[in-house]
Amino acid sequence: MLSAVERKIEQFITDLNDKEVSQLFTKLPHGKRLRAKLILHIAGSSLSAIKTAAVVEMIHAASLLHDDVIDDAHTRRSKPSINALYGNKTAIMLGDILYSKGFLELNNISSEVSKIVSAAVVQLSLGELKDVSLSRTFNLDKNIYLEMIYQKTASLMEASAAAAALLAGKPREAYMQYGKNLGIAFQMIDDILDITADSDTLGKPALHDFEEGKTTLPYIYLYEAMEEADKKILKDLHAKKLSIEEQLWIKAMMQKHHIIKKSFAEAKILVEEAIDTMDKRGEKRLSAIALAMIERDF
């Protein structure tokens, strides 16, 4: 079924009748197509489901293009990012084109699906702005962090599940909760992997988030657990290029205070809730997707 989604995306890009856009699009890594998988597993392989999955993946790709510009990221899944290859202006405009084409195609699915996905993109954009704003300070408010990752990441997964449930005539609330839990857990685990995984596995420099000014859940928990002297050191390292010794110190502090285990346990609770929700509905494939979330290493 995913191959049908890929063909539909290619068709949408071809419809633009622009050689430059077609060439640029071939440079984008596909990723796991997690949102498309959710939609297809919930709604099946109808044309509406395939179109919705294709649009959502285009919107997700657009958000990543903008995200790479914001973060000054030169790699995306171990490959050069569009902004690294062609500059920020090209990356931003390609993102805008994918957004615009996606919104246009939403109108050909249904007004209700269009409303669900469009509302999520508003939240996604608000989350991106909040992420930028939070990077200017050493944020220690866990609730603000959770709100930001819901908007930036989970809102589109929640909308994907909701739109698919609508298309399939299934009760929306249970699937929305599943998508929300999955999205929040996904971002939490991404934030953990930024600390624990090596650069080759991540496809970007390790501890990049902290160097960019982001205080994700592990750093919030670490600061809370530290002695005053160590708290000052951690704050002094925030939003600066870290030496190897400084990276090792942060990782050692994480290990000393069992921060990775604590952060992972919080993500695992959300995933287990998602699995339980889907198990009760007999949605074994969706449960398997959630289980893979806490077993991934990249």
MIMILO-420625 format. One record per residue (C-alpha): residue in one letter; x negated, y, z. Coordinates in steps of 0.5 Angstrom, whole numbers, padded with zeros to 4 digits. Each point is the difference from the previous one (the first is absolute). Example, Ala and Ser with C-alpha at 12.3 -4.5 7.8 and 13.67 -1.06 7.14 Angstrom:
@res:A; px:-0025; py:-0009; pz:0016
@res:S; px:-0002; py:0007; pz:-0002
This chain:
@res:M; px:0000; py:0000; pz:0000
@res:L; px:-0006; py:0005; pz:0001
@res:S; px:-0002; py:-0001; pz:-0007
@res:A; px:0007; py:0003; pz:-0002
@res:V; px:-0001; py:0006; pz:0005
@res:E; px:-0007; py:0001; pz:-0004
@res:R; px:0003; py:0000; pz:-0006
@res:K; px:0005; py:0005; pz:0002
@res:I; px:-0005; py:0005; pz:0003
@res:E; px:-0004; py:-0001; pz:-0007
@res:Q; px:0006; py:0002; pz:-0004
@res:F; px:0002; py:0006; pz:0004
@res:I; px:-0008; py:0002; pz:-0001
@res:T; px:0001; py:-0001; pz:-0007
@res:D; px:0006; py:0004; pz:-0001
@res:L; px:-0004; py:0006; pz:0002
@res:N; px:-0003; py:-0001; pz:-0007
@res:D; px:-0006; py:0003; pz:0003
@res:K; px:-0007; py:-0003; pz:-0001
@res:E; px:-0004; py:0003; pz:0005
@res:V; px:0005; py:-0002; pz:0006
@res:S; px:0000; py:-0007; pz:-0003
@res:Q; px:-0007; py:0000; pz:0000
@res:L; px:-0001; py:0003; pz:0007
@res:F; px:0006; py:-0005; pz:0003
@res:T; px:-0005; py:-0006; pz:-0002
@res:K; px:-0005; py:0002; pz:0005
@res:L; px:0005; py:0000; pz:0006
@res:P; px:-0001; py:-0007; pz:0004
@res:H; px:0007; py:-0003; pz:0001
@res:G; px:-0001; py:-0002; pz:0007
@res:K; px:0004; py:-0006; pz:0003
@res:R; px:0007; py:0003; pz:-0003
@res:L; px:0003; py:-0001; pz:0007
@res:R; px:0006; py:0005; pz:-0001
@res:A; px:0002; py:-0004; pz:-0006
@res:K; px:-0001; py:-0006; pz:0003
@res:L; px:0005; py:0002; pz:0006
@res:I; px:0005; py:0003; pz:-0005
@res:L; px:0000; py:-0007; pz:-0005
@res:H; px:0000; py:-0004; pz:0006
@res:I; px:0006; py:0003; pz:0003
@res:A; px:0004; py:0002; pz:-0007
@res:G; px:-0002; py:-0005; pz:-0004
@res:S; px:-0002; py:0001; pz:-0008
@res:S; px:0005; py:0004; pz:-0002
@res:L; px:-0002; py:0006; pz:-0005
@res:S; px:0002; py:0005; pz:0005
@res:A; px:-0004; py:-0004; pz:0005
@res:I; px:-0006; py:0000; pz:-0005
@res:K; px:0001; py:0007; pz:-0001
@res:T; px:0000; py:0002; pz:0007
@res:A; px:-0006; py:-0004; pz:0001
@res:A; px:-0004; py:0004; pz:-0005
@res:V; px:0002; py:0007; pz:0002
@res:V; px:-0002; py:-0001; pz:0007
@res:E; px:-0006; py:-0003; pz:-0002
@res:M; px:-0001; py:0006; pz:-0005
@res:I; px:0001; py:0005; pz:0006
@res:H; px:-0004; py:-0004; pz:0005
@res:A; px:-0006; py:0001; pz:-0005
@res:A; px:0002; py:0007; pz:-0001
@res:S; px:-0001; py:0001; pz:0008
@res:L; px:-0007; py:-0004; pz:0000
@res:L; px:-0002; py:0005; pz:-0006
@res:H; px:0001; py:0006; pz:0004
@res:D; px:-0002; py:-0003; pz:0007
@res:D; px:-0007; py:-0002; pz:-0004
@res:V; px:-0001; py:0008; pz:-0001
@res:I; px:0002; py:0002; pz:0007
@res:D; px:-0005; py:-0005; pz:0003
@res:D; px:-0005; py:0001; pz:-0005
@res:A; px:0000; py:-0007; pz:-0001
@res:H; px:-0005; py:-0002; pz:-0006
@res:T; px:0002; py:-0008; pz:0000
@res:R; px:0007; py:-0003; pz:0000
@res:R; px:0000; py:-0008; pz:0001
@res:S; px:-0008; py:0000; pz:-0001
@res:K; px:0001; py:0004; pz:-0007
@res:P; px:-0001; py:0007; pz:-0001
@res:S; px:0006; py:0004; pz:0001
@res:I; px:0003; py:0004; pz:-0006
@res:N; px:-0002; py:0007; pz:0004
@res:A; px:-0007; py:-0003; pz:0000
@res:L; px:0000; py:-0002; pz:-0007
@res:Y; px:0004; py:0006; pz:-0003
@res:G; px:0000; py:0005; pz:0005
@res:N; px:0006; py:0003; pz:0005
@res:K; px:0004; py:0003; pz:-0005
@res:T; px:0001; py:-0006; pz:-0004
@res:A; px:0002; py:-0004; pz:0006
@res:I; px:0005; py:0005; pz:0002
@res:M; px:0003; py:0000; pz:-0006
@res:L; px:0000; py:-0007; pz:-0002
@res:G; px:0004; py:-0001; pz:0007
@res:D; px:0005; py:0006; pz:-0002
@res:I; px:0001; py:-0004; pz:-0006
@res:L; px:0001; py:-0007; pz:0003
@res:Y; px:0005; py:0004; pz:0005
@res:S; px:0004; py:0003; pz:-0005
@res:K; px:0001; py:-0006; pz:-0004
@res:G; px:0002; py:-0004; pz:0006
@res:F; px:0005; py:0005; pz:0002
@res:L; px:0003; py:0000; pz:-0008
@res:E; px:0000; py:-0007; pz:0000
@res:L; px:0004; py:-0001; pz:0007
@res:N; px:0006; py:0004; pz:-0003
@res:N; px:0000; py:-0006; pz:-0005
@res:I; px:0001; py:-0005; pz:0006
@res:S; px:0006; py:0003; pz:0004
@res:S; px:0001; py:0007; pz:0004
@res:E; px:0000; py:-0004; pz:0007
@res:V; px:-0007; py:-0003; pz:-0002
@res:S; px:-0003; py:0006; pz:-0002
@res:K; px:0002; py:0004; pz:0006
@res:I; px:-0003; py:-0006; pz:0005
@res:V; px:-0007; py:0001; pz:-0004
@res:S; px:0000; py:0007; pz:-0001
@res:A; px:0002; py:0001; pz:0008
@res:A; px:-0006; py:-0004; pz:0001
@res:V; px:-0005; py:0004; pz:-0004
@res:V; px:0002; py:0006; pz:0003
@res:Q; px:-0002; py:-0004; pz:0007
@res:L; px:-0006; py:-0002; pz:-0003
@res:S; px:-0002; py:0007; pz:-0002
@res:L; px:0001; py:0003; pz:0007
@res:G; px:-0004; py:-0006; pz:0002
@res:E; px:-0006; py:0002; pz:-0004
@res:L; px:0000; py:0007; pz:0002
@res:K; px:0001; py:-0002; pz:0007
@res:D; px:-0006; py:-0004; pz:-0001
@res:V; px:-0004; py:0005; pz:-0003
@res:S; px:0002; py:0005; pz:0006
@res:L; px:-0002; py:-0005; pz:0005
@res:S; px:-0007; py:-0001; pz:-0003
@res:R; px:-0002; py:0007; pz:0003
@res:T; px:0001; py:-0002; pz:0007
@res:F; px:-0002; py:-0006; pz:0004
@res:N; px:0007; py:-0002; pz:0001
@res:L; px:0002; py:-0004; pz:0006
@res:D; px:0007; py:-0001; pz:0000
@res:K; px:0002; py:-0007; pz:-0002
@res:N; px:0007; py:0002; pz:-0002
@res:I; px:-0002; py:0005; pz:-0005
@res:Y; px:-0005; py:-0005; pz:-0003
@res:L; px:0006; py:-0005; pz:0000
@res:E; px:0005; py:0005; pz:-0003
@res:M; px:-0006; py:0002; pz:-0006
@res:I; px:-0001; py:-0007; pz:-0002
@res:Y; px:0008; py:-0002; pz:0000
@res:Q; px:0001; py:0006; pz:-0005
@res:K; px:-0007; py:-0001; pz:-0004
@res:T; px:0000; py:-0008; pz:-0001
@res:A; px:0007; py:-0003; pz:0003
@res:S; px:0005; py:0004; pz:-0003
@res:L; px:-0001; py:-0002; pz:-0007
@res:M; px:0000; py:-0007; pz:0003
@res:E; px:0006; py:0001; pz:0004
@res:A; px:0003; py:0003; pz:-0007
@res:S; px:-0002; py:-0006; pz:-0004
@res:A; px:0003; py:-0005; pz:0005
@res:A; px:0007; py:0005; pz:0000
@res:A; px:0000; py:0001; pz:-0007
@res:A; px:-0001; py:-0008; pz:-0002
@res:A; px:0006; py:-0002; pz:0006
@res:L; px:0004; py:0005; pz:-0004
@res:L; px:-0001; py:-0003; pz:-0007
@res:A; px:0001; py:-0007; pz:0003
@res:G; px:0006; py:0002; pz:0004
@res:K; px:-0003; py:-0002; pz:0007
@res:P; px:0000; py:0004; pz:0007
@res:R; px:-0004; py:0006; pz:-0001
@res:E; px:-0002; py:0001; pz:0007
@res:A; px:-0004; py:-0007; pz:0002
@res:Y; px:-0004; py:0001; pz:-0007
@res:M; px:-0002; py:0007; pz:0002
@res:Q; px:-0002; py:-0002; pz:0007
@res:Y; px:-0004; py:-0005; pz:-0003
@res:G; px:-0003; py:0005; pz:-0005
@res:K; px:-0002; py:0005; pz:0005
@res:N; px:-0003; py:-0005; pz:0005
@res:L; px:-0004; py:-0003; pz:-0006
@res:G; px:-0002; py:0007; pz:-0002
@res:I; px:-0002; py:0003; pz:0007
@res:A; px:-0004; py:-0007; pz:0001
@res:F; px:-0003; py:0000; pz:-0007
@res:Q; px:-0003; py:0007; pz:0002
@res:M; px:-0002; py:-0002; pz:0007
@res:I; px:-0004; py:-0005; pz:-0003
@res:D; px:-0003; py:0004; pz:-0005
@res:D; px:-0003; py:0005; pz:0005
@res:I; px:-0003; py:-0006; pz:0004
@res:L; px:-0003; py:-0003; pz:-0006
@res:D; px:-0003; py:0007; pz:-0001
@res:I; px:-0004; py:-0002; pz:0006
@res:T; px:-0001; py:-0007; pz:0000
@res:A; px:-0001; py:-0002; pz:-0008
@res:D; px:-0007; py:0002; pz:-0004
@res:S; px:0000; py:0005; pz:-0005
@res:D; px:0000; py:-0006; pz:-0006
@res:T; px:0006; py:-0003; pz:0003
@res:L; px:0004; py:0007; pz:0001
@res:G; px:-0002; py:0002; pz:-0007
@res:K; px:-0002; py:0007; pz:0004
@res:P; px:-0005; py:0002; pz:0005
@res:A; px:0001; py:-0003; pz:0007
@res:L; px:0003; py:0005; pz:0005
@res:H; px:0002; py:0005; pz:-0005
@res:D; px:0006; py:0002; pz:0003
@res:F; px:-0003; py:0003; pz:0006
@res:E; px:-0005; py:0003; pz:-0004
@res:E; px:0006; py:0003; pz:-0004
@res:G; px:0002; py:0003; pz:0007
@res:K; px:0006; py:-0006; pz:0001
@res:T; px:0001; py:-0002; pz:0007
@res:T; px:0004; py:-0006; pz:-0001
@res:L; px:0003; py:-0005; pz:0005
@res:P; px:-0007; py:-0003; pz:0002
@res:Y; px:-0003; py:0006; pz:0001
@res:I; px:0006; py:0003; pz:0005
@res:Y; px:-0001; py:-0007; pz:0004
@res:L; px:-0007; py:0001; pz:0000
@res:Y; px:0000; py:0007; pz:0003
@res:E; px:0005; py:-0002; pz:0005
@res:A; px:-0005; py:-0005; pz:0003
@res:M; px:-0006; py:0003; pz:0000
@res:E; px:-0004; py:0004; pz:0005
@res:E; px:0000; py:0007; pz:0000
@res:A; px:-0007; py:0000; pz:-0003
@res:D; px:0001; py:-0004; pz:-0005
@res:K; px:0007; py:0003; pz:-0002
@res:K; px:-0005; py:0007; pz:-0002
@res:I; px:-0004; py:-0004; pz:-0004
@res:L; px:0005; py:-0003; pz:-0004
@res:K; px:0004; py:0007; pz:-0001
@res:D; px:-0007; py:0002; pz:-0002
@res:L; px:-0001; py:-0005; pz:-0006
@res:H; px:0007; py:0001; pz:-0002
@res:A; px:0001; py:0003; pz:-0007
@res:K; px:-0008; py:-0001; pz:-0002
@res:K; px:-0004; py:-0004; pz:-0004
@res:L; px:-0002; py:-0006; pz:0005
@res:S; px:-0007; py:-0003; pz:0000
@res:I; px:-0001; py:-0007; pz:0000
@res:E; px:-0001; py:0000; pz:0008
@res:E; px:0006; py:0004; pz:0001
@res:Q; px:0004; py:-0005; pz:-0004
@res:L; px:-0003; py:-0005; pz:0004
@res:W; px:0002; py:0004; pz:0007
@res:I; px:0007; py:0001; pz:-0002
@res:K; px:0001; py:-0008; pz:-0002
@res:A; px:-0004; py:-0002; pz:0007
@res:M; px:0005; py:0005; pz:0004
@res:M; px:0006; py:-0003; pz:-0004
@res:Q; px:-0003; py:-0007; pz:0002
@res:K; px:-0001; py:0002; pz:0007
@res:H; px:0007; py:0002; pz:0001
@res:H; px:0003; py:-0005; pz:-0004
@res:I; px:0004; py:0005; pz:-0004
@res:I; px:0000; py:-0004; pz:-0007
@res:K; px:0004; py:-0006; pz:0004
@res:K; px:0004; py:0005; pz:0003
@res:S; px:0002; py:0004; pz:-0006
@res:F; px:0001; py:-0007; pz:-0004
@res:A; px:0005; py:-0002; pz:0005
@res:E; px:0004; py:0006; pz:-0001
@res:A; px:0000; py:-0001; pz:-0008
@res:K; px:0002; py:-0008; pz:0002
@res:I; px:0006; py:0002; pz:0004
@res:L; px:0003; py:0004; pz:-0006
@res:V; px:-0002; py:-0006; pz:-0005
@res:E; px:0003; py:-0005; pz:0005
@res:E; px:0007; py:0004; pz:0000
@res:A; px:0000; py:0000; pz:-0007
@res:I; px:-0001; py:-0007; pz:-0001
@res:D; px:0005; py:-0002; pz:0005
@res:T; px:0005; py:0005; pz:-0003
@res:M; px:-0001; py:-0004; pz:-0007
@res:D; px:0000; py:-0007; pz:0003
@res:K; px:0007; py:0002; pz:0003
@res:R; px:0002; py:0001; pz:-0007
@res:G; px:-0003; py:-0006; pz:-0004
@res:E; px:-0005; py:0005; pz:-0003
@res:K; px:-0006; py:-0005; pz:0000
@res:R; px:-0004; py:0004; pz:-0005
@res:L; px:0000; py:0007; pz:0003
@res:S; px:-0002; py:-0004; pz:0007
@res:A; px:-0006; py:-0002; pz:-0004
@res:I; px:-0002; py:0007; pz:-0003
@res:A; px:0001; py:0002; pz:0007
@res:L; px:-0005; py:-0005; pz:0003
@res:A; px:-0005; py:0001; pz:-0005
@res:M; px:0000; py:0007; pz:0002
@res:I; px:-0004; py:-0002; pz:0007
@res:E; px:-0004; py:-0005; pz:-0004
@res:R; px:-0003; py:0005; pz:-0005
@res:D; px:-0007; py:0002; pz:0000
@res:F; px:0000; py:0005; pz:-0005
